């Protein structure tokens, strides 16, 4: 596990559907620029995302498969990042919970598979309850008018597939409806009926949060509410029996589609437990092909995720505090350079020849993160006399698609000689990460900013109360 007090992240995608998951089990899911599940940047609490609660009915004990949202102390806990998936593992008494997340390569959906292992000698009955706030909207629009945006969502339950559906009604004649789907699959037969909930207020209860929802109170059943609810959520509940020394797997699949029929095809496909295994195998093969295509190694992926974490969650250690204090310009100061300022900015300063190697690496990083659904602007600011060298120009032309060069969400190349000093200061002030400037490789700069100290390690332990799970692989790999 990353020994910092900042969240670590895993980026997963099939180019259309993307997932960001943090080491606490929070994160977001997006589809074609829309947030499928609601998310807000909050590095302190990191409490937004799609979650799964586990209730041991036998012992009347509750925990979540990730640290969030219950934030309970596990006997053991671990988080691992792979190129194709993220994995969590925890131990609560005799029950071990493993949670794997991947994006399906040939369908616009994600799979979250929970495996429960009973290390004890007594039969246990467990309830698994999923929960996510449904958004189906652009994040900026949802943040600006969340209550208004929720008015256009309607929920349904399909009895045949046991799936929940949400439809975003079009607001105008030029818009088409958008659908989201949420379905579960079991590795063993069960006689228990699926419980479901789509009303956030009914699930959480008045004045309560996802850290203590009313739906998890002893004896409470989900209300089976659907329709034009004021605050829609996805929640499915499955009950399973866990034999002594036995195991069982429950998978929750969430996706998005243009039509109800396409959404139901996802539900029908992933009701089959074998489809879950095929999804993880397919995700692994796709990522291996992607790494070969981009000429990346597993260590590159680990490094790229470290930098991505500082873009998803603002990290003061990679920002320029002096530039922030000195800046007197606002967002319009970025516009003459073609930069909107609506997206996060990563700035690389080129002061020496060694910085050109960093630029090449960051171009690879941008290609990788763009495929993983991250929206940002990478700005190359050449501060040398005479502007970009021929070697740098050649590297930029060979490493960047022409369609993203100088375009929003792409790469911008600027010369310090051709822009005003206060505009260069604005760029440094606005950037979430300022790199380069003769400070060494990307790994060296991140190591310097994320250096582990006894204080940071103790703060991490105090926040998460974690110990690594010995049975989980200790290193990240494909």
N, C-alpha and C positions, 0 to 999 in steps of 0.2 A: 504494500500500500504506500502511496506517496506520502512522505513524512513532512507535510506542510500543513498549515492551517487554512490554506486555500483549497477549494474543491478541485479534485482531479476529474477529468472528463474522458469519455469514449465517444467517438463520432462514428456512426453507422449509417449506411445509405445504399440505395440502389439507383441513385441519380434522380429519381422521382420522389421517393419517400425517404425521409431522413429522421434519425433519432440521435439526440444527445442525452447521455445518461451520466450522472455524477457518481462519485464514490459513496454518496449517502443514499443512492437509489432514486434521486429526483431527476428532473430533466424535461425535455420537450420532444414532441413529434411533429414534423411538418410534412406537407404534401403540396408540391407545386407552389410554394411560397405561402401557403396557408398554415396556420397553427392548428393541428388536429386537436391537441390538448392544450389547455391554457398554461402559460408559463410567464414568470417575471424574474428578472435578474435580482438575486438576493444572495450574495456570497455568505452573509452572516448566518441566515437560517437555512437556505437551500431547501425550501419546503414545497416547491411546486413541481408537479409531474404526475405520472401514473404510478399508483401504488398497489400493494397487495397486503392484506392483513391475514394473519393466521390465528385462529382461536383453537386452543386445545380444550375441547369440550370436557374431556375426561378430568383434566386438572384445573379447568377454569382459568387458563392463562392465555394472554394475548401478546403477540409481537408482530412486527412488520418484516417482510422479507429483506428489505434494506433498512438502513438506520432510520431513514424517514419513512412515514411521518410520526411514528410513535416515539422514536428516539429512546427506546428502551436499551438497557445495558445487556448485551449478549455475553454468554460465556466465552465465545470465540467469534471472530468476524474477519472477513477478508474480501477484498475487491481486486479483480484482475482485468486488465485491458488487453484485448486481442484485436487484430485487424478486422476480424469478421464478427466479433461479438464482445459483450461485456459479461463478466461472471461475478456473482456474489455468493458467499457461503457464510453461514452462521450456525452456532450451536446454542440451543436453549434447553438445558437439562439433557434428556435423552433423545431429543429431536434435533436432527440436523436439517437445515433448510438450504438448498442450493437453488440459485436463480440465474438463468442465462437469458440474455436478450440479443436478438439478431433482427435484421431487416431481410425480408424474403427477396431474393434476387429477381424473381419473375412475377411478382405481384406487389401492388402498392399497399403493403401492410408490414407489421412487425409482429414478432413472436416473443412472448415472455413466458418461459417454461420454468415452473417451480417444481423441484423434486424434493420430497420429504422422506427422510430416512429415520426409522425408529430403532435406536440403539438399545432400547430398554427391553424388559421382559413382560411388559403388559400391553394389552390392546389399547390403542388410542383412537379416538374419534376427533377429526379435525374439520374445521370450517375455513375455507379460503374465500376471501371477499376482495374483489378488485374495486378500484376507485380512481376516476380521473374526471376532471372538469372538461367538458367538450367546448371547443372554441370555433373551429371551422371558419376562421377569419384571419385577416392580416394582423400581425401583432400590434402595429402602431394604431390601427383602427380600433382594435379591441381595448387597448390601453386608454385611448381617448374617450370612448363611450361604451364601457362594458355592459351597462344595463340595457342600453339601446340595442347593442349587437345581439344580446341574448334573446330578444323578442322575436327574432327570425328563425329560431331553432324549434323543431318539432321532433319528438321521440316516438319510437315504435318498438314493439317486441314481436319477433317472428317466431311463432310457436314451432314450426317445423324444424328450423335450424337451431332454435334456442339462442338466437342472436338479438342484440340490441342495435337499433339503427337510429341515427340522427340525420335529419334533413335540414339544410339551410335553405329557406325559401328565397327565391330571387327578389331583389328589391326593385328591379326595373325590367323592362322588356328586353334589354340587351344582356341580361345576366341569366345564367343557367343554375339550376339547383345543384347543390353539392351534398354528398352523402358520406357519413362515417359509419363504421360497423365495429362491433365488439362481440366476440364469441369465445367460448371456452371449449377445451377438449380434455378428456380424462384418459389415462393409460389403463384404467381398470373399470369394469362395469359398475354402475351404481343405480340404486333404486330411488335415490333422493331426487326430488324435483329441483330444477334451477330456480333460485330466487333472483330477483332483479330490482333495480331502482334507477330512476332517471331524474329524480327531483333532489337537488342538492340540500334543500332545507330539510326534507324528510330524512335524508341520510345523516346529515351532521347534527341536526337538532338546533333549537334556538340558542344563539350565543355560544355555540361550540365550533370547534375546528376539526380538521382531519387528524389532529393529534389526540382527540378524544371524542369520536363521533358517536352519536346516539345509536346508530345502527349496530354498534358492537357491544351495546349493553346486553347483559345476560338475558336470554330468552326473547330478544327482539328479532323479528323477522322483517325482511325488506318488504316495502309496501306495494310493489308491483305497479307503481305509478308510471304512466306514459302520457304522451300528448303534448300540447303546447305549454310545457312547464316553464316557469319564469327563470329558472336557473338550472340548465340541464347538466347531467353527469352520466357517466357510464359506471354501472356497478353490477357485477354478477357474483353470485355466491354458490359454491359447490361444497358438499359435505362428503368426506371420504373416511374410510376405515383404514387404519395403519396397523398392520399386524406386527407383533414382536419381531425384531430383526428384519422387518420388511420395508419396502419403499413404494411410493406412488408418485406419479407425476401429473400435475395439472397445468395446462397451458392456456394463457389468455392471448388472444389475437386481436389486434386493433388495426383498422385500415381505412382507406378513403377511396371514393369512386365518383364517377360522374353520374351514374344512374343507380337506381335501387337494385336492378337486376345484376349489375356488376358487383355491387356490394354483397348481395346474397351469394354470388358465386364464390367470393372469398370465404363466407361463412360455411358454405357446404364443403369446400375443399379442406378447411382446417378443423372440421369436426372429427376427422380421421386422425388418431394419434400418430400414425406412420407419416402423415404429411408434415408433422412437426420435425421429425428426424430429417426428412428430405430438405426442409427449409434450412436447417443449420448446415447440412452438408453442402447445399447449393451456395449458401452465403460464404462458406469457407473457400470453395472453388473460385467463386467470383472475385473474392479479395486477393487470392493468390495470383489470378490473371491480371488484376488491376495493378498490383505491386510490380509485376514483371513489365507491364506496359509503361509504368511511370519510372521504372528503374529505381525502385525504393526497396529498402531492407526493413526488417522488423524493427531494428533500432531507430530507423528514420520515423516509423509510425509512432513509436513511443515519444520521440522528441517532438514530432509535429503535434501530438495531442497535448503535450505540456504547454506549447505556445498557444494552442487553441484555447486552453483553459483561461489564459489571461486576456483573451478576446471576448469569450463568453462572459466571464466575470472580471470586471475591471481590477487590475492589479497595480497598486500605486508604485510598486518597486520597479515596474517597467515603464513608468511614465516620467515625464520631465517636470518636476515640481517647480523649478525656476521658471520654465517657460509658461506654465499655468499661471504663476503669480504675476509674470510680466505682461501677459497677453491682454490687449484692450479691444480686440476685434471679436465679432460674433460670427455665427455660421455663414452669413452672406459673404464673408471674406474668402471662403473656400470656392465659391461659385465661379469666379473668373478662371479657375484652373480645371473646371469640369467636374469638381468634386462636390457632391450635394451636401455631405455632412450628415445625411440620414443613416448611413451605415457606419459601423465601427471602422476606424482607420488604424492600419499598422504602417508605421513609417520606418524606412531604413535609410540611414545617412551614409553616403559614400564619400569618405575622406581620403582613403588610401586604396592601393591595389588589392589588399586583402579583403576589403569590403565587397569587391566584385564577386568573390567566391560566396560571400554571404547572400548577395543578391540572387545568385543562381539557385542557392538552396531555398531561399524564400519564394522564388518563382515555383519551384517544385512543391513547396508547402501550399502555395495558393492553388495550384492545380489539384492537389489532393483534397484540400478543404472545400474547394468549389464542388468537387464530386460528392463530398459528404454533406452538402446542403448548407454550408456556412456562407452567409452574406457579409462581405466586408470589402473595403478598398485597400489595396496594397499600394503605397506611395513610395517611389524611389526618388530621393532628393540628392542629386549629385552636387556636392559642395566644393568640388575642385575647379580650378581655373580652366576654362575652355569647355566645360560641360562634359557629358558622357563620352568615355573613350570608345574607340572602335570595337575593342573586345567586349565592352559592356553592351554596346548596341547590338552586336552579333548575338550575345547571350540572350538579350531580351527578345530579339526577333525569332530565335530558334526555340525559345522556351515558352512563349506566350502565343495563344491563339489571337489572331488579328481582331476577332470579334470582341475580345474583352480588353484590348489595349486602349486605354483612355476612355473606357466606358464604365458606367456605374457597376460596382460589383467586380471590377477587374483590376488592372494594374495601370498606374499613372507614373510617368517618368518626367521629372521636373529638374531644371537646372537652377541652382541658387543664384547664379548670375543674372537670370532672367526674371526673377520674382523679387518683390520688395522684401526687405528684412522682416517687417512686421508680419507679412504673410507667411514667411518661413516659420516665424515664432508661433503663429496661429496653428500651423500644421503640427508642430511639436506639442502644443498645448492640447490639441484636439485628439491626438493619437492615443489609443489605448496601450500601445506598445511602441517604444522608440528604440530601434536596434542599430547596430553598426557604429560608425564613428571611430573605427580603429580599435574596437574593444574585443576583437577575437571572433571565434566561431559562434554559431547559434547555440550550440551546447554549452560553451563556456559562459556566454552571457546569461543563459537560463540558470546554469549552476550557481553563478554568482548571486543572482536575484533570489533563488530559492534555496540558498544554503541552509542546511538543517542545523539548528542550534539546540542546546538542551532546553531552552525556554520554549522554542516553537514545538519541540517534540512533546513537552509536558502539556502545552496548551492543546495540542491535538488529542492527547490521551484524555484530557479533562473534558474536551468537547464530545468525543465519540465513545470514550470508555471501551476501547477495542484492544483485542489481542489477535495476532494473525492466526488463522486456522491452519493447522499443520498439514491437513490432508489436501489443501488446495495447491496447485502448482505455484511455485514461489516466484517464477519469472514470467514476464509477458512473452507471448509467442503467437505465431499464426496457427 
